[in-house]
Amino acid sequence: MNRIISKAPDELREVVEYFNSFHDGFLKSMKIISGSKFNQHPPWEKPEQYESNAEKLCDTGLYKSEKKGMFIEIHHYNYDWPDKPPDNKIILYLKNVKNIDPSIVQMIGESIIGCRTLSRGSDLGLILTFEISSKSRWDNIQLEPLEFDKISIEEKRYEVK
């Protein structure tokens, strides 16, 4: 399954349900990408012609962007039972992510027990719940919602070694 979802909460819910809310999967990896970049002039101004590279460098500044992208890789087997082999990964690319719960970093390698969807205005969202072992007991940890305006979902197989 490869899909791009933008501002369609029902479609997002349908995809999450297809993947059994990622139940019995685990968070393999993630990557956060900043929209910030270096520019020589504000984007609304006409580009300048520079006499030298040194002049261009002197005019360079940081264009800070609030926009963030996020890749989330989930390894998963417990969906589309019994047709899927146990070597699947689902890559989620969230575009223009608003809030990222810093606790998600601690969830890498942890078991996902559920995922709910939400819709706030024009934003979509995912609420992931993890099960972690702590002092010989199991705890459920629900993260703050990941809100975004567009998501791309790609299903792949990974190499079992």
C-alpha positions as CSV (number, residue, x, y, z in Angstrom):
1,M,0.0,0.0,0.0
2,N,1.3,3.4,-1.0
3,R,-0.9,6.3,-0.2
4,I,-0.9,10.1,0.3
5,I,-3.5,11.6,2.5
6,S,-4.3,15.2,2.8
7,K,-7.1,16.7,4.9
8,A,-9.1,13.4,4.8
9,P,-9.7,12.1,8.3
10,D,-11.9,9.2,7.2
11,E,-9.2,8.0,4.8
12,L,-6.5,8.2,7.5
13,R,-8.7,6.3,9.9
14,E,-9.3,3.6,7.2
15,V,-5.5,3.2,6.6
16,V,-4.8,3.0,10.4
17,E,-7.5,0.3,10.7
18,Y,-6.0,-1.6,7.7
19,F,-2.7,-1.8,9.7
20,N,-4.6,-3.0,12.8
21,S,-3.7,0.3,14.6
22,F,-0.1,-0.8,14.4
23,H,-0.8,-3.2,17.2
24,D,2.1,-5.6,17.9
25,G,4.4,-3.5,15.7
26,F,7.3,-1.5,17.1
27,L,8.9,1.9,16.4
28,K,12.1,1.0,14.5
29,S,13.4,4.5,13.7
30,M,12.4,8.1,13.1
31,K,13.8,11.2,11.5
32,I,12.8,14.9,12.0
33,I,13.5,17.4,9.3
34,S,13.6,21.2,9.7
35,G,12.2,23.5,7.1
36,S,14.9,26.1,8.0
37,K,17.5,27.0,5.4
38,F,20.1,29.6,4.5
39,N,19.1,32.4,2.1
40,Q,20.8,35.4,0.7
41,H,17.6,37.5,0.8
42,P,14.1,37.2,2.0
43,P,11.9,35.1,-0.4
44,W,9.7,38.1,-1.2
45,E,12.6,40.2,-2.6
46,K,14.1,40.0,-6.1
47,P,17.3,37.9,-6.2
48,E,20.6,40.0,-6.3
49,Q,23.6,39.6,-8.6
50,Y,26.7,39.3,-6.4
51,E,30.2,40.4,-7.5
52,S,31.9,37.6,-5.5
53,N,31.3,34.6,-3.4
54,A,32.6,36.6,-0.3
55,E,29.8,39.2,-1.0
56,K,27.2,36.5,-1.3
57,L,28.4,34.9,2.0
58,C,28.2,38.2,3.8
59,D,24.6,38.5,2.7
60,T,23.6,35.0,3.8
61,G,21.3,34.5,6.8
62,L,19.1,31.9,8.3
63,Y,15.5,31.7,7.1
64,K,13.9,30.1,10.1
65,S,10.8,28.0,9.3
66,E,8.3,26.5,11.7
67,K,7.6,23.7,9.2
68,K,8.9,20.2,10.1
69,G,8.7,16.9,8.4
70,M,8.9,13.6,10.2
71,F,9.7,10.0,9.0
72,I,8.5,7.2,11.2
73,E,9.4,3.6,10.4
74,I,7.3,0.9,12.0
75,H,8.1,-2.8,11.7
76,H,4.9,-4.7,11.8
77,Y,3.3,-8.1,11.0
78,N,-0.1,-8.3,12.7
79,Y,-2.4,-7.1,9.9
80,D,-4.1,-8.5,6.8
81,W,-3.8,-11.8,8.7
82,P,-2.7,-14.4,7.5
83,D,-1.7,-13.0,4.1
84,K,1.3,-10.9,5.2
85,P,4.7,-12.4,5.9
86,P,6.3,-11.2,9.2
87,D,8.9,-8.8,7.5
88,N,7.0,-5.6,6.8
89,K,7.8,-2.1,7.5
90,I,5.5,0.9,7.2
91,I,7.1,4.3,6.5
92,L,5.0,7.3,7.5
93,Y,6.1,10.7,6.3
94,L,4.3,13.5,8.1
95,K,4.4,16.9,6.5
96,N,4.2,20.2,8.4
97,V,4.2,18.5,11.8
98,K,3.0,20.9,14.6
99,N,3.7,19.3,17.9
100,I,6.2,16.6,18.5
101,D,6.1,14.9,21.9
102,P,9.8,14.7,22.9
103,S,9.0,11.3,24.7
104,I,8.7,9.7,21.2
105,V,12.5,9.4,21.2
106,Q,12.4,7.1,24.2
107,M,9.8,4.9,22.4
108,I,12.3,3.7,19.7
109,G,12.3,-0.1,19.9
110,E,9.2,-0.2,22.0
111,S,6.0,-2.1,21.2
112,I,3.0,-0.2,19.8
113,I,-0.3,-1.3,21.3
114,G,-2.5,1.1,19.4
115,C,-2.9,4.2,17.3
116,R,-5.9,6.5,17.1
117,T,-6.6,9.2,14.6
118,L,-7.9,12.7,15.1
119,S,-8.9,15.7,13.1
120,R,-8.6,19.3,14.3
121,G,-9.7,22.0,11.9
122,S,-7.6,21.4,8.8
123,D,-5.0,19.2,10.6
124,L,-4.8,15.5,10.8
125,G,-3.3,13.6,13.8
126,L,-2.1,10.3,15.2
127,I,-2.0,9.4,18.9
128,L,0.3,6.4,19.4
129,T,0.2,4.2,22.5
130,F,3.2,2.1,23.5
131,E,3.7,-0.7,26.0
132,I,7.0,-0.6,27.9
133,S,8.5,-2.8,30.6
134,S,9.5,-0.9,33.7
135,K,10.7,-2.4,37.0
136,S,9.1,-5.9,36.2
137,R,5.7,-4.5,35.2
138,W,4.2,-3.3,31.9
139,D,3.0,0.3,31.5
140,N,1.0,1.9,28.7
141,I,2.4,5.2,27.5
142,Q,0.2,7.4,25.3
143,L,2.1,10.2,23.5
144,E,0.7,13.6,22.8
145,P,-0.9,13.9,19.4
146,L,1.3,14.2,16.3
147,E,-0.6,16.9,14.3
148,F,0.2,17.4,10.6
149,D,-1.5,18.5,7.4
150,K,-0.4,15.7,5.0
151,I,0.9,12.1,5.4
152,S,2.5,9.7,3.0
153,I,2.3,6.0,3.8
154,E,4.5,3.4,2.2
155,E,4.5,-0.3,2.9
156,K,7.7,-2.3,2.2
157,R,9.4,-5.6,3.1
158,Y,12.6,-5.5,5.0
159,E,15.5,-8.0,4.8
160,V,15.3,-10.6,7.6
161,K,18.9,-11.4,8.7
